[in-house]
Structures are given as structure tokens and as C-alpha cells.
Amino acid sequence: MAERQVRRALPLLSVPRHGGRDALTCKYRCGNACDHPVPNTSGNAYFGDILADHLSRRGMLRAGALGALVVGAGAAASAAPAYAAPAAPAAPARPGGGGHRLRFTPVAPNQDDKVTVPDGYEASVVVGWGDPVLPGAPKFDFDRQTPEAQARQFGYNCDYVTFFPMGRDRALLWVNHEYTDEELMFRGYQGGAAATEQQIRIAMAAHGGSVVEIERVGRTGRWKLVTRGRRRFNRRVTAHTKMVLTGPAAGHPLLRTAADPRGREVYGMLNNCAGGVSPWGTVLTAEENFNQYFVATNGVPAEAKPAFDRYGVPTNVPDDSRRWDRVEERFDLSKHPNEANRFGWIVEIDPFDPHSAPRKRTHLGRFKHEAATSTLSRDKRAVIYMGDDERFDYIYKFVSSGRYVPGSRRHNMKLLDHGTLYVAKFTGDSPEAEIDGSGKLPSDGAFDGSGEWIPLVRGDRSLVPGMTAAEVLVHTRLAADKVGATKMDRPEDIERNPRTGAIYVALTNNTRRTPGQVDEANPRPANKHGHILEIVERGNDAGATTFRWSVPLVAGDPKDPATYFAGYDKSKVSPISCPDNLTFDSDGNLWISTDGNALGSNDGLFAMPVQGRERGHVRQFLTVPYGAETCGPLITKDQKTVFVAVQHPGEITGASPDKPASRWPDGDQPRPSVVSVWHERGRDIGA
């Protein structure tokens, strides 16, 4: 790998953005969301406005004792890989934070142009942008790209990663391709209005996802792409892959277009960020910032504008648009106003059937999806947790009406079309005056409280006055506004601890929260560093409708008094900013990847025990190259490998193919890639 040593500080931005994310990333990843008005203009109360009505509940169990609660409760069944039914929870971990102590020496913050790992570890690229995926795909050539080649090669920016073992030494790897940065992909790119049809079609083919077969290298934790043989499961999903809409909203007039008058078929998925794996072994991939791909060259119908505004969908032609409408008019909402409603869903994909049509599951709601983490309730119903990645938006979960049947794939594949969709409402249990934005804990010693899951729709029956079930599912944000859901600081990934059953939510940041809007679950104004939320549902049952919650981590510089590391000695922790994706190792330690480090160094992957004496002890495990974001991550069940997706290396304002800001990984043009990291002596990751 090419290496570049310490770089200049990340550029200061002229307007508040997502933590320290560069303006170029803001432009292509989310369509400059921070530069636009906050979409949620509802009158939903912040915690600070409603605490007085709930102080009588302060006698309930303090969430500050969540660590003890989850150790003793016994978890419900957790999600399982494709080859096995969900297993019973393991025995509680011994004190120290997990089944083993985390013993690696933390990596120091840096701006190096490489993947930096602790002493004793190694890292290697598994697959990167342009690598052949399908038979007949050509070798990648940066200056000779074609749409036909890209549709058979590994796509561009790689985000969510998941792993399906096929024996000890073979596996399938699924990877999301979230978005494209045409300024770094093409020499001389002049913007969407001047882009060639070839450039636009290459970008379309670089979206979506990939299934690739990988193999272990010897007895190590290193994995590499299989490049020989049939590779019968390999697959590319792009912006042109035929998909079907399922669930209560399928066929509704809001989903019908001239090309699809039945409202049941869609081509492609866009801006897929995080995801999950169903208990029956399918990929659940989340469409996020889909809004930015559309324009309206001549306005939109008046009745459609409020919903478009709530989702940030443009009703004009933004200057920074990709202008895909110049190639396919379905992206012009003046001509096809319902096309945008066909994006923003959870998409289910069978990695073991490359000929199956992906399914957009409408019962899971439509919003800027981040995560689709699955588990089973005590009575074996499928449960999916989801975040809506926008400032002041919400946290959701879906609970199926049917029950999981081990080994009955045909039955289980129908579970996500029938059930109840909920949105979360949080209540703090401390006096309003004690939540002052300074970072000082309230008198009960914790940012904590209670909460409830408010039902929005059950089957084909709406539970929101004035909206049909299909309207709730297509315009889920509007429905959640109506029932008083709690405004959060950009809910991103949500994961369930396999040891304890507790739920963890990454709240990445929210620089628009004012001092008058702080509350116990979002305790800091101008929150540029983000925090982590911990939830324990009643009876530790994923099917419950009430829960307790606490905030174990308020991220940032440990020297800042507004930060909090679950009470751990802050002189011993690594600085962390902008938590994004989460995962757990088999021992119940929480691993946190970051996006947009506002402390001025490269993004990275961090580990934090959530139990025992080490609870809150954050340590940095790796850093990604200059300008990149840390995505994935995923730790294999045997704990010998951690996979990390290195997204948008070198995505720095002013960079171009003729003047790259990063040359990772090949010493030439930066290529988003997935890496595997392992201990050189075969030890467990982190041990």
C-alpha cells in the first residue's frame, strides 16, 4: 500500500456541517443536507418541554444501572447468519466488558494516507472499486471506464458490509455502494449539467451493491477475492436492477408511474448506506439520501410539495444536481412526480440466489434509512430496528405479526410484509434545569429515562388519524410527526448486543440543536461530535413496547467537560467524534466507526466495553486513509477478522484525478475498498 505521512489539518468549513466532514463529501453523499432548512418543522416537543409531566416516574429503575440490568436479565434470541437459526443468548460476560478483555495498544490520531492498525495487526485490501465481480468483467482501467464494464465490476463508495460463511475458508461478502463522487471518478468533470451520458451511466452502474465470493488466506484472518472458478453467487445490483415492491403500500397510487401503472416494479436502489441481516439469512439494505437524485424542471404538483419538502426532495433544479434526468426522465419529478416515492425503502436481497428480484419492503416505512438490524422477540416474531439519518428525525422498529419458523425459508420470506411499524418517544426523568447543555450530569448521576414505541400502522390498518396505511408507509416522516415522536440528533446505525440484548444507537451529530432544545437524550447544543444511546426494552424482549434508556457516551475530546464516557476515567480514553456505524464482537464489546471526525484527524474504528469495570473505556483500533470514512464494520463470529469499508478516500475539496488528495491503496488514484484486519499471530480481534 502507498503511504503518506502527516497531512495538513482538515479544511475549516464556511457553514456548519456534519462534524468535520469535508464540503466535497457533503455535496455528493447527501446533497448538501446541512445547507438546507431542517426538514422537520413539526411542533413535536423536545424533552425539555415535557419533563415536568413525567417527574413522577423518577422512582423507576435508573438507566445508569443498565449495565447490571442487562447482565442479569438474559437476552432474547439475536439475529443469526444464513446457515443457522438464531441461537440462545450466551452466558453473561465476566467483569471487564466482554468474554475477553480488550488488550490492544490504541492507535494515535493521525492524518496519514494509509490504514493504521495496532502493533501486532495487519491489514489488506479484499476488494476495491473496479475489481471484476461478474464473469467477463474487464480489469479496471481508470481512464477507460464504460457503463458496461462498471455494471460487472465492484461499485464505487462502499458502506455496509456483511459476511455469509460457506464453510471454514469460503464466504460471501455483501457490500453496499452508497454514492458516487464524479469529481474524483472522471478527469475534467464539469458537473451534472455538463456531464456526458457515458459519465452519468457509469455513475448509475457504480451505485447499488455487490455480492462477491471471498476466501481465507491460509490459517490467518486475512481474506481475499476469489478470482478463479465459477463464482456462481457473485452479483452486481445497480440503479437499473429490476426490483419489486411488497407489503401494504405496494400498488398504491402514490407508487404508480407511467412506466409502472401497477405500482409494483422499480428499477434500482439509491444511496444504500447501512443495513442488516435477517434471521433467515438475507441482506436488508437501507436506502438513505435518495432525495438528491431527483430534480423538477418545471415544478411539482401542489399536493405533492409538502411531502417532498419533508423529505428534502428538490422541487427545482439544484445547481449541484447530478442531472440524471438528462439520461432518464424518470428522475424529473415534473414529468414523473411519484418516482421519488419508490425510493427510501429497506431492500431485501437473497445473497444465495443471484437471479432473484430484490424486494422493497414497504411495511418497514419510507425515510432516509440507516440500519436494518434484526432480531427475534421472545415469541419468535421478527424485529427490525431502523434510524432516520436526518437532524431532528426519528428512531423506528418493525415487529412482524407472524413468527419465525426455523428452516422454512418460504414462510420466513413473507414476515416483513405483515406486522406493526413503531416510532420511538423518549422521556427524561430529571428536572429540566439540570439538563443545561454543559455536560454536567443531573443529580441522579445519569442522562437516562423511559420510553415507548408508538404504533403507526398495523397490517393494512393505519393508527394515525387522517392517513391511510399506505400513506403512513409512503410518508412515514409525516405520520411520525403527527404522533409526537422524539426529535433526535441524526439516528444512524442501531445494533443489538448479542450477549445482553441491549440496543445501541449511534447519534452522529446535530449542529443545529440550540441551547433551548437540549434534552436528556440529546444533552448537548451544537452537537458536532455526537453520542451513543443505550436502550433496554421491558423484560429484555424485542417485542416490548416500553423501555428504559441511558446515554453511555457523549463523544468528543475527553478534555472537554461536555464529554462523558460512562463514568470511566477520561484521561485513559481515546478521543472519538461522530459515531456512525456500530457492531459487536461475540463477547459483547461495542465497536464504533466514525464519519466526519470533527477533532481534525482521520476517521477510525473504536472499541468500548459496555459492562463491568471497563464500561466506557474507548480505545481507537484503527484509522482509515486521509479524507476517508470508516464504514462496515464487521467482526467475524470466530473473532479472527474485522472487515472495514474504506469509503471516499481523498474526498477533499480541491482534489481531482490530476491532483489527488489520497493515493490509497495503489499509489495512484484513490479507490474505495474493503479491507480485512487480523492479528499476525492468530489471536482474537482486540484480545
C-alpha positions in Angstrom: 0.0 0.0 0.0 1.2 3.5 -0.7 1.7 5.6 2.4 1.6 9.3 3.0 2.6 10.7 6.3 1.1 13.6 8.4 -1.1 15.9 6.3 -2.4 19.4 6.8 -5.4 19.9 9.1 -8.7 19.2 7.5 -10.1 22.4 6.0 -12.4 24.7 8.0 -15.9 24.9 6.5 -17.7 28.1 6.0 -21.0 26.7 7.3 -21.8 24.1 10.0 -21.8 20.6 8.5 -21.9 17.1 9.8 -19.0 17.3 12.3 -15.7 17.6 10.3 -17.0 16.2 7.0 -15.5 17.9 4.0 -17.6 20.0 1.7 -17.0 17.7 -1.2 -18.4 14.7 0.8 -21.4 16.8 1.7 -22.1 17.6 -1.9 -22.1 14.1 -3.3 -23.1 12.0 -0.3 -26.2 13.8 0.9 -26.8 16.7 -1.5 -25.5 19.3 1.0 -28.2 18.5 3.5 -26.7 20.8 6.1 -27.0 23.8 3.8 -30.8 23.3 3.5 -33.5 24.1 6.1 -34.2 21.3 8.6 -37.0 19.2 7.1 -38.7 18.5 10.4 -40.7 21.6 11.1 -43.2 19.7 13.3 -44.2 21.0 16.7 -43.2 17.8 18.4 -42.0 18.7 21.9 -38.3 18.3 22.9 -37.7 16.6 26.2 -37.1 19.9 27.9 -40.7 20.9 27.1 -42.3 17.8 28.6 -40.2 16.7 31.5 -42.4 18.3 34.2 -45.2 16.0 33.2 -43.2 12.9 33.8 -41.2 13.6 37.0 -43.5 11.3 38.9 -41.8 8.4 37.1 -38.4 9.1 38.7 -38.8 6.2 41.1 -38.4 3.8 38.1 -35.2 1.9 37.6 -32.4 4.3 36.7 -30.8 3.6 33.3 -27.5 4.4 34.9 -27.7 0.8 36.2 -28.3 -0.6 32.7 -25.0 -2.5 32.8 -26.1 -4.5 35.8 -29.6 -5.0 34.4 -28.5 -6.4 31.1 -26.0 -8.8 32.7 -28.7 -10.4 34.8 -31.7 -10.3 32.6 -30.9 -12.9 29.9 -31.2 -11.7 26.3 -33.8 -12.6 23.8 -32.7 -14.5 20.7 -30.5 -12.5 18.5 -30.1 -12.4 14.7 -28.2 -15.3 13.2 -26.2 -16.0 10.0 -27.8 -17.5 7.0 -26.7 -21.0 7.8 -28.3 -21.3 11.3 -31.4 -20.4 13.3 -30.9 -17.7 15.9 -29.1 -19.0 18.9 -30.0 -18.7 22.6 -28.0 -15.9 24.3 -24.7 -16.7 25.7 -23.9 -16.6 29.4 -23.3 -13.1 30.8 -19.8 -11.9 30.2 -17.4 -11.7 33.1 -16.5 -8.3 34.6 -14.2 -6.3 32.3 -16.6 -5.7 29.5 -16.8 -8.9 27.5 -15.8 -12.5 27.3 -12.2 -11.3 26.9 -10.5 -8.1 27.9 -9.6 -5.7 25.1 -5.8 -5.5 25.3 -4.6 -3.8 22.1 -2.5 -0.6 22.3 -4.7 2.2 20.9 -3.7 3.8 17.6 -2.9 7.5 17.9 -5.0 10.1 16.0 -3.3 10.9 12.7 -3.8 12.2 9.1 -1.7 9.5 7.4 -2.8 8.2 3.9 -3.0 4.6 5.0 -4.9 2.1 7.1 -3.2 2.3 10.5 -3.7 -0.7 12.9 -2.3 -1.6 16.3 1.0 -3.3 16.9 0.7 -7.0 16.1 -2.0 -6.5 13.5 -2.0 -6.4 9.7 -4.4 -5.0 7.1 -5.0 -5.9 3.4 -7.5 -4.9 0.7 -10.1 -7.6 -0.1 -11.9 -5.9 -2.9 -12.0 -2.4 -4.4 -13.7 -0.2 -6.9 -13.5 -1.6 -10.4 -12.4 -5.1 -9.4 -14.1 -7.7 -11.6 -17.2 -9.3 -10.0 -19.0 -11.0 -12.8 -17.6 -13.3 -15.4 -16.2 -11.4 -18.4 -15.7 -8.2 -16.5 -12.5 -6.4 -17.6 -9.7 -5.4 -15.4 -10.3 -1.9 -14.0 -8.8 0.9 -16.1 -9.4 4.4 -14.6 -9.1 6.2 -18.0 -11.2 3.7 -20.0 -14.3 3.2 -17.9 -17.6 2.2 -19.5 -21.1 1.6 -18.1 -21.0 -2.0 -19.4 -17.7 -2.7 -17.5 -18.8 -0.9 -14.3 -22.0 -3.0 -14.2 -19.8 -6.1 -14.0 -17.2 -4.6 -11.6 -17.2 -3.7 -7.9 -19.1 -0.4 -7.5 -17.9 2.8 -6.0 -18.2 4.0 -2.4 -18.5 1.0 -0.1 -20.5 1.3 3.1 -22.4 -1.6 4.8 -20.5 -4.9 4.8 -21.9 -8.3 5.8 -20.5 -11.8 5.7 -22.1 -15.2 4.9 -19.7 -18.2 5.7 -19.7 -21.2 3.4 -17.5 -23.5 5.4 -14.3 -22.5 7.2 -12.4 -20.9 4.4 -15.0 -19.6 1.9 -17.7 -16.9 2.3 -19.9 -14.5 0.5 -19.4 -10.8 1.2 -22.2 -8.3 0.6 -21.2 -4.6 0.2 -23.4 -1.5 -0.3 -22.3 1.1 -2.9 -23.7 4.2 -1.4 -22.9 7.0 -3.8 -20.5 8.3 -6.4 -18.2 11.3 -6.5 -17.9 12.1 -10.1 -15.2 14.8 -9.5 -12.9 12.0 -8.3 -14.1 9.4 -10.8 -13.6 11.3 -14.1 -10.9 13.6 -15.3 -12.2 17.1 -16.1 -15.7 16.5 -14.7 -17.7 19.8 -15.0 -20.8 19.0 -13.1 -24.1 17.3 -13.8 -25.3 19.9 -16.4 -22.2 19.3 -18.5 -21.7 15.6 -17.7 -21.6 13.2 -20.7 -24.2 10.4 -21.0 -21.3 8.0 -20.6 -20.3 9.5 -17.2 -23.9 9.5 -15.9 -24.4 5.9 -16.9 -21.1 4.8 -15.3 -22.2 6.5 -12.1 -25.6 4.7 -12.2 -23.9 1.4 -12.6 -21.5 2.2 -9.7 -24.4 2.5 -7.2 -26.2 -0.4 -5.6 -24.3 -3.3 -4.1 -22.1 -6.4 -4.8 -22.1 -10.0 -3.7 -18.5 -11.4 -4.0 -17.1 -14.8 -3.1 -14.0 -14.5 -0.9 -11.5 -17.0 0.6 -9.3 -17.2 3.6 -5.6 -16.9 3.1 -4.1 -19.9 4.8 -4.9 -20.2 8.5 -4.9 -16.4 9.0 -7.6 -13.9 9.5 -6.8 -12.4 6.1 -9.4 -12.8 3.3 -9.1 -12.1 -0.5 -11.3 -12.0 -3.5 -11.9 -15.3 -5.3 -10.7 -14.7 -8.9 -11.0 -18.1 -10.4 -13.7 -20.7 -11.0 -17.4 -20.3 -11.4 -18.2 -17.9 -8.5 -21.9 -18.7 -9.1 -23.2 -16.4 -6.3 -21.3 -13.2 -7.5 -23.8 -10.4 -8.3 -24.0 -6.7 -9.1 -27.1 -4.7 -8.1 -27.2 -1.3 -9.8 -29.5 1.7 -10.4 -31.1 -0.4 -13.2 -31.7 -3.7 -11.4 -35.4 -4.7 -11.5 -37.0 -4.9 -8.1 -40.5 -5.5 -6.7 -42.5 -3.5 -4.1 -44.2 -5.7 -1.5 -46.3 -5.0 1.6 -49.4 -2.8 2.3 -48.2 0.2 0.1 -47.4 -1.9 -3.0 -49.8 -0.9 -5.8 -51.0 2.3 -4.1 -51.5 5.3 -6.5 -48.6 7.1 -4.7 -46.3 4.4 -6.2 -47.6 4.3 -9.7 -45.9 5.8 -12.7 -46.4 5.9 -16.4 -43.8 3.2 -16.8 -45.3 1.1 -13.9 -49.1 1.8 -13.8 -49.5 -1.1 -11.3 -47.1 0.5 -8.8 -45.2 -2.8 -8.1 -41.9 -2.7 -10.0 -39.0 -0.4 -9.6 -35.6 -0.2 -11.3 -32.7 0.2 -9.0 -31.9 1.3 -5.4 -30.0 4.5 -4.5 -27.7 5.7 -1.7 -27.7 2.5 0.2 -25.9 3.2 3.5 -26.1 0.7 6.4 -28.2 -2.5 6.6 -28.6 -5.8 8.4 -29.1 -9.5 8.0 -32.5 -11.1 8.5 -32.8 -14.2 10.8 -33.3 -16.3 7.7 -30.1 -15.1 6.1 -31.0 -12.4 3.6 -29.5 -8.9 3.3 -31.5 -5.9 4.4 -30.0 -2.9 2.8 -31.1 0.7 3.6 -31.8 3.4 1.0 -30.8 6.7 2.6 -30.2 10.1 0.8 -32.3 9.2 -2.2 -33.8 12.7 -2.4 -30.7 14.2 -4.1 -31.0 12.2 -7.3 -34.2 14.0 -8.4 -34.9 17.4 -10.0 -38.1 19.2 -11.0 -37.5 21.1 -14.2 -41.0 22.7 -14.2 -42.2 22.4 -10.6 -44.2 19.7 -9.0 -48.0 19.2 -8.3 -49.0 21.4 -5.3 -50.4 18.4 -3.4 -47.0 16.7 -3.6 -44.9 19.6 -2.4 -45.4 19.2 1.5 -44.2 15.6 1.4 -41.3 16.5 -0.9 -40.2 19.3 1.5 -40.4 16.9 4.5 -38.0 14.5 2.7 -35.7 17.2 1.3 -36.7 16.3 -2.3 -35.9 19.2 -4.6 -38.8 20.9 -6.3 -36.5 22.8 -8.6 -33.1 22.1 -10.3 -30.3 22.5 -7.7 -27.0 23.8 -9.1 -25.2 20.8 -7.7 -27.5 18.1 -9.1 -26.1 15.1 -10.9 -28.8 15.7 -13.6 -29.6 12.0 -14.2 -32.8 13.3 -15.7 -30.8 14.2 -18.8 -30.4 10.5 -19.4 -33.6 9.0 -17.9 -36.6 11.3 -17.5 -37.9 9.3 -14.5 -35.6 11.5 -12.4 -37.5 14.6 -13.4 -40.4 14.9 -10.9 -42.2 17.5 -13.1 -42.8 14.6 -15.5 -42.9 11.7 -13.0 -43.8 13.1 -9.6 -44.3 9.6 -8.0 -40.9 8.2 -8.9 -39.2 9.6 -5.7 -41.8 7.7 -3.7 -40.3 4.5 -5.0 -37.0 5.1 -3.2 -36.2 5.4 0.5 -37.0 1.8 1.5 -35.4 -1.2 3.1 -34.5 -3.6 0.3 -34.3 -7.4 0.9 -31.8 -9.3 -1.2 -31.1 -13.1 -1.2 -27.3 -13.4 -1.5 -27.6 -17.1 -2.4 -29.9 -16.5 -5.4 -28.3 -14.1 -7.9 -31.4 -14.4 -10.1 -33.9 -13.3 -7.5 -35.6 -9.9 -7.6 -34.7 -7.7 -4.7 -37.8 -6.7 -2.7 -38.5 -3.2 -1.4 -40.4 -3.9 1.8 -42.9 -1.1 2.2 -44.2 -2.2 5.6 -40.8 -1.0 7.1 -41.7 2.6 6.1 -40.1 5.1 3.9 -37.5 7.6 5.1 -33.7 8.1 4.9 -33.0 4.7 6.2 -29.9 3.9 8.2 -29.6 0.4 9.5 -32.0 -2.6 9.4 -30.8 -4.6 12.4 -32.8 -7.7 13.0 -33.5 -10.0 16.0 -36.3 -12.1 17.3 -38.8 -11.3 20.0 -39.3 -13.8 22.9 -42.2 -15.3 20.9 -40.1 -15.5 17.7 -41.5 -12.6 15.8 -39.1 -10.8 13.5 -38.0 -7.4 14.8 -36.1 -4.8 12.7 -34.6 -1.6 14.2 -34.1 1.4 11.9 -32.8 5.0 12.2 -33.7 8.0 10.0 -30.5 9.9 9.3 -31.6 13.5 9.4 -31.2 16.2 12.0 -34.2 16.1 14.4 -35.6 12.8 12.9 -36.7 9.6 14.5 -35.9 6.0 15.5 -38.2 3.2 14.3 -38.8 -0.5 14.7 -40.9 -3.1 12.9 -42.4 -6.2 14.6 -43.8 -8.9 12.4 -47.2 -10.4 13.1 -46.0 -13.9 12.0 -43.4 -16.0 13.8 -40.1 -17.2 12.5 -40.1 -20.9 11.6 -36.6 -22.4 11.6 -35.8 -23.9 8.3 -38.9 -22.6 6.5 -37.4 -20.0 4.2 -40.5 -19.7 2.1 -42.6 -18.8 5.2 -39.9 -16.5 6.7 -39.5 -14.5 3.5 -43.1 -13.2 4.0 -42.6 -12.0 7.6 -41.6 -8.4 6.7 -44.9 -7.8 4.8 -47.2 -8.2 7.8 -46.7 -6.6 11.2 -46.6 -3.3 13.1 -44.3 -0.3 12.4 -43.4 1.8 15.5 -41.6 5.1 16.2 -39.8 5.9 19.4 -40.8 8.5 22.0 -38.2 9.2 24.8 -38.9 10.8 28.2 -36.1 12.1 30.5 -36.5 11.7 34.3 -34.5 14.7 35.6 -35.7 18.3 36.2 -35.3 20.4 33.1 -32.9 22.8 34.9 -30.4 20.0 35.4 -30.0 19.4 31.6 -28.2 22.7 30.8 -26.0 21.6 27.9 -22.8 21.9 29.9 -22.3 18.1 30.0 -22.8 18.1 33.8 -24.8 15.0 34.8 -28.1 15.5 36.5 -28.4 14.8 40.3 -29.4 11.2 39.7 -26.0 10.6 38.1 -27.0 9.7 34.5 -28.6 11.0 31.4 -31.5 8.5 31.4 -35.2 7.9 31.3 -38.0 5.9 29.9 -39.6 5.5 26.5 -42.3 3.9 24.4 -42.8 2.6 20.9 -45.8 4.3 19.4 -47.6 2.2 16.7 -48.1 3.9 13.3 -49.6 1.1 11.2 -50.6 -2.5 11.9 -51.0 -4.5 8.7 -53.2 -2.6 6.4 -54.8 -0.5 9.2 -53.5 3.0 9.9 -53.1 4.1 13.5 -52.5 7.7 12.6 -55.6 9.9 12.2 -56.2 11.3 8.8 -53.8 8.9 7.0 -54.4 5.6 5.3 -52.0 2.7 5.9 -50.3 3.2 2.6 -50.0 6.9 3.2 -48.3 6.2 6.6 -45.8 3.9 4.9 -45.0 6.2 1.9 -44.9 9.4 4.0 -43.7 7.8 7.3 -42.0 11.0 8.5 -45.3 12.9 8.3 -47.0 10.1 10.2 -44.3 10.2 12.9 -44.7 13.9 13.2 -48.4 13.5 13.9 -48.0 11.1 16.8 -45.3 13.1 18.7 -42.2 11.1 18.1 -39.0 12.5 19.7 -36.6 14.5 17.6 -33.1 13.0 17.7 -29.5 14.0 16.7 -29.2 12.1 13.4 -30.1 8.5 14.3 -27.7 6.3 12.3 -26.8 2.7 13.0 -28.7 0.7 15.6 -27.3 -2.6 16.9 -28.3 -5.2 19.5 -25.8 -6.7 21.9 -25.6 -10.5 21.3 -24.7 -11.0 24.9 -27.2 -8.9 26.7 -30.0 -7.9 24.3 -29.5 -4.1 24.9 -29.9 -1.8 21.9 -27.3 0.8 21.0 -28.0 3.8 18.7 -25.3 6.0 17.1 -26.5 9.6 17.1 -23.8 11.1 14.8 -24.2 14.8 15.4 -26.6 17.8 15.1 -25.0 21.3 14.9 -28.5 22.8 14.6 -29.7 21.9 18.1 -29.9 25.1 20.1 -29.4 25.5 23.9 -33.2 25.8 24.2 -33.6 22.4 22.5 -31.3 20.2 24.6 -33.0 17.4 26.5 -31.8 14.4 28.4 -31.4 12.1 25.4 -29.8 14.8 23.4 -28.0 16.7 26.1 -25.6 19.0 24.2 -26.3 22.0 21.9 -24.4 22.5 18.6 -23.7 18.8 18.9 -20.9 18.4 16.4 -19.4 15.2 18.0 -22.5 13.0 18.6 -23.3 10.5 21.2 -24.4 6.9 21.8 -27.8 5.9 23.2 -28.4 2.6 25.1 -31.9 1.0 25.3 -33.2 -1.9 27.3 -36.7 -3.0 26.4 -39.2 -4.2 29.0 -38.4 -7.7 30.0 -35.4 -7.5 27.7 -37.9 -8.5 25.0 -37.5 -7.0 21.5 -41.3 -7.3 21.1 -42.0 -5.0 24.0 -43.5 -1.5 23.6 -41.8 0.2 26.5 -38.1 0.6 27.5 -35.5 2.3 29.7 -32.7 4.2 28.1 -29.4 6.0 29.0 -26.5 7.8 27.3 -23.3 6.0 28.0 -21.1 8.0 25.6 -21.1 11.8 24.8 -18.3 11.9 22.2 -15.6 14.5 21.7 -12.2 15.5 23.2 -12.0 13.8 26.6 -10.6 17.1 28.0 -13.9 18.8 27.1 -16.1 18.8 30.2 -19.2 18.3 28.0 -18.0 14.8 27.1 -18.9 11.6 29.0 -17.5 8.1 28.9 -19.9 6.2 31.1 -18.1 7.4 34.2 -14.7 5.9 33.1 -11.5 7.8 33.7 -11.4 10.2 30.8 -7.6 10.6 31.0 -7.3 7.0 29.7 -9.7 7.0 26.7 -9.2 7.8 23.0 -10.8 10.9 21.6 -13.8 10.0 19.4 -16.0 12.1 17.2 -19.1 11.4 15.1 -20.1 7.8 15.8 -21.7 6.3 12.7 -21.8 2.5 12.2 -21.8 0.0 15.1 -21.1 -3.6 15.6 -20.4 -6.1 18.4 -17.9 -8.8 18.8 -19.1 -12.2 20.1 -18.2 -11.2 23.6 -20.4 -8.1 23.7 -17.9 -5.4 23.3 -19.2 -2.4 21.2 -17.2 -1.3 18.2 -17.8 2.2 16.8 -16.8 3.5 13.4 -16.8 7.3 12.8 -17.8 9.6 9.9 -16.6 13.2 9.8 -14.2 13.4 12.7 -14.6 16.9 14.0 -11.4 16.7 16.0 -9.3 17.2 12.9 -7.8 13.7 12.5 -8.7 10.8 10.2 -11.8 8.7 10.9 -11.4 5.3 12.6 -12.7 2.3 14.4 -13.0 2.2 18.2 -13.8 -0.4 20.8 -15.8 0.2 24.0 -16.8 -2.4 26.6 -20.3 -1.8 27.8 -20.2 -3.8 31.0 -18.1 -4.1 34.2 -15.2 -2.0 35.3 -14.1 -1.3 31.7 -17.5 0.2 30.7 -16.8 3.4 28.8 -13.1 2.7 28.1 -13.0 3.8 24.5 -9.8 2.8 22.5 -9.0 3.5 18.9 -8.3 0.3 17.0 -7.6 1.7 13.5 -7.6 4.8 11.3 -8.5 5.0 7.7 -6.7 7.0 5.0 -6.8 10.7 4.5 -10.3 12.0 3.6 -11.9 8.6 4.1 -14.8 7.4 6.2 -14.8 4.2 8.3 -17.7 2.0 7.2 -18.9 -1.5 7.8 -17.6 -2.6 10.2 -18.0 -6.4 10.8 -16.2 -8.8 13.1 -16.4 -12.5 12.1 -18.0 -14.9 14.5 -14.7 -16.6 15.2 -13.3 -13.1 16.0 -10.3 -13.6 13.8 -11.1 -10.9 11.3 -12.6 -7.4 11.2 -13.8 -6.1 7.9 -13.9 -2.3 7.3 -15.1 -0.5 4.3 -12.9 2.5 3.4 -15.3 4.9 1.8 -14.3 8.0 -0.2 -10.5 8.2 0.4 -9.1 11.5 -0.7 -12.6 13.2 -0.8 -11.2 16.7 0.0 -12.2 20.0 -1.6 -9.9 20.8 -4.5 -8.9 17.2 -5.1 -9.2 15.8 -8.6 -7.8 12.9 -10.7 -5.0 15.2 -11.7 -4.4 16.3 -8.1 -5.5 13.5 -5.8 -5.6 14.2 -2.1 -5.1 10.4 -1.4 -3.3 7.7 -3.4 -4.6 4.8 -1.3 -4.5 1.9 -1.8 -2.4 1.5 -5.1 -0.3 4.6 -5.1 -2.3 6.1 -8.0 -6.0 7.2 -7.9 -7.9 6.6 -4.6 -10.2 3.6 -4.8 -12.9 2.9 -2.2 -12.2 -0.6 -0.9 -13.0 -3.2 1.7 -10.1 -4.3 3.9 -9.6 -7.2 6.3 -7.6 -6.8 9.5 -6.2 -9.6 11.5 -3.7 -10.4 14.3 -0.5 -11.7 12.9 -0.4 -14.5 15.5 -4.0 -15.5 15.0 -5.3 -14.0 18.2 -8.9 -12.8 18.6 -9.6 -9.3 17.4 -8.9 -6.9 20.2 -7.7 -9.6 22.6 
